[in-house]
Amino acid sequence: MKRLFEFLCTDGHYSERLVDDSIRTIECPTCGKDATRLVSSPQIKLEGITGAFPGAYDRWERVRAEKLKEEQKRNAF
């Protein structure tokens, strides 16, 4: 399976390439020297205070509000 990885050559050129998981070095597209694969941080965004995923909390809040509305309707009769 191919994935997008970042590579850094000995001259300091950064590049990205879609390669197999087993590939550790490529030829630098800028200078032609060997470029090694970097370990990159994942691109996720967490809520600052609690560390919760914003989408999951928003969904929970929406479902909770809907359930409360339904309960209020049932209790009104």
C-alpha positions, -999 to 999 in steps of 0.1 A, spaced: 0 0 0 14 34 -9 13 63 15 26 99 14 59 103 33 83 133 39 119 129 30 150 149 39 183 147 20 218 154 34 218 190 18 186 198 37 160 196 9 125 184 20 103 165 -4 71 144 -2 65 113 -22 39 86 -25 58 53 -18 53 18 -3 57 15 35 89 -5 31 108 24 13 132 42 36 153 62 12 147 79 -22 167 101 -46 163 138 -38 145 154 -67 165 187 -61 201 175 -59 200 137 -66 215 127 -32 199 101 -9 170 114 11 158 95 42 122 91 53 112 113 82 88 105 111 61 132 108 35 143 133 -1 134 125 -23 162 113 -51 161 139 -67 189 158 -77 184 195 -98 208 216 -73 228 237 -86 223 272 -98 187 274 -81 171 245 -113 158 231 -120 155 194 -142 185 185 -163 165 160 -171 138 185 -181 162 212 -203 182 188 -220 150 177 -225 139 214 -239 173 223 -264 173 193 -276 137 201 -280 146 238 -301 177 229 -323 156 207 -329 130 234 -337 157 260 -363 172 235 -379 138 230 -381 132 268 -396 166 274 -423 159 247 -432 126 263 -434 141 298 -456 169 286 -486 146 279 
